[in-house]
Amino acid sequence: MTFEHQQIQAHLQQKYPDQSFDLTVLDTIDSTNSFLMKQQARIEPQVCIASVQTAGRGRFGKSWQTQTNKSLCCSIRLAMQQPLDQLMGYSLVIALAIKSVLQPIANKTIQLKWPNDILVDDKKLCGILIESCSHSQAIVDLVIGVGINLEAIDSDTFESISLDECEIKSHYTDNELVASLIAAIVSYSQDFQCHGFEKFQTAWLNEDRWVGSEVTVTMANGQQSSGRYSGLDNKGQIEIQMDDVTKSFNAGEISLRRKQA
């Protein structure tokens, strides 16, 4: 599988005729996120796409594995007209954007898991990593990294599932797929800038299959506690009922596991 600059650019022009994109397409790279974080800020969205990453990463520094001709690695750099402290629920919005592209053409139900995991049959289909690379008081440049398994890969870090196994890939060419994902991310980001997370709060709660479940919360320092996932606040922070107290956490503070029955 080869991603083609001209084809992707043409599909993006169809979706956004008045918007230009600074597009880079490579076969192999250390990290599409790292590449964009080193670039000078631009007004238009900057995009880097590759088939293989040699140093891909996820939340909390975990590695993201790719294999030649089996993966899509795509990063998008956007200038957000908001201060950093107003972007707390943004990663959830990106997960909703990606699901909006994949679910209509999937033969299996795509599940969301806070804060931004995209799963099928409790196996990971897509990973998302969002990093800030520059910011002033009012503008933040964010790099949104998306990793998707196009075909089944061998992974020793997590249970994964591919687009092929969901019978999605045949509905799109690879170039059409990546263009549709980019367009959805840009569109949802624009809505987020106008309306904040509150516009997406109900949609997330309707999609997240873990709401109401008993969960184990692991803090960054390794400390664990248990409670019931009761919902989200209007900033996208998860609310965990622990005994008689409801505590809120953001995505940078914890990881979440459903308790085994």
Secondary structure, DSSP 8 states (H G I E B T S, - for coil): ----HHHHHHHHHHH-TT---EEEEEEEES-HHHHHHTS---SS-EEEEEEEESS-B-GGG-B----TTSEEEEEEEEEESS-GGG-TTHHHHHHHHHHHHHGGG-SS--EEETTTEEEETTEEEEEEEEEEEEE-SS-EEEEEEEEEESS----SSS-B--TGGGT-GGGS-HHHHHHHHHHHHHHHHHHHHHH-THHHHHHHHHHBTTTT-EEEEEETTS-EEEEEEEEE-TTS-EEEEETTEEEEE-TTTEEEEE---
